[in-house]
Amino acid sequence: MFGCCVAGRLLQTNLQQVDETHALFELPAASTINHVCVFLLGTVPFPEGYGAAVHFYWPGKGFQLLGMLSNEKPSAIFRLRGSFTQNTTSSTHSAFSSVNLSGAETPNNVTAVLGLSIEPLPQIQTQISSLPSVVAQTGTTDISKDPSVLAERIVKHLFNYVSGFVGGSGVTPELAVPMSIIAKWYESFLGKIRAGGVRFLERED
């Protein structure tokens, strides 16, 4: 149902089912990860009114709620480096706490976990609305003054735009995107920039 891709690595489809509503991906060498993309494969949709809360677990530090997926938002890119604030949600602790991570753990070779918890959408929205980072991103942060955040939002915008042409087949390593689609995105993106600056990128989440 889910796929996961860390920038610079092969696509991961080795999803581990924990129970009926929880699953996870192991992320080896997590200290080298900047961003991770999570998406629906397009084979099995969420039940009506449900989605998935996406959590990040770093051994010894606890859980961090990153965001969500839904049928209306089937893919998302999350920044891991520098975003860990140890915000926790107790609903997932018992499900993921018994997971045995593979491999030896050293400061430079930590295996982290990307957890997916299928829950009612209102419950997920309540969790997300309590995140300080969400308030900052949607209300007060001027992304035009932070090149790294601006670049991240542009990449997100491109990814979401291109994903719209995939249809129900899901994202695969063999997916070829015609340059004409990239050109259309470029023209549309520049048009939005000229019309109102980069503020529209703050609404992409």
Buried (B, 14 or more C-beta within 10 A) or exposed (E): BBBBBBEEBEBBBEBEEBEEBBBBBBBBBBEBBEBBBBBBBBEEEBEEEBBBBBBBBBEEEBBBBBBBBBBEBBBBBBBBEEEBEEBBBEBBBEBBEEBEBEEEEEEEEBBBBBBBBBBEBEBBBEBBEEBEBBEEBEEEBEBEEEEEBBEBBBBBBBBBBBBEEBEEEBBEEEEEBEEEEEEEBEEEBEEBBEEEEBEBBBEEB
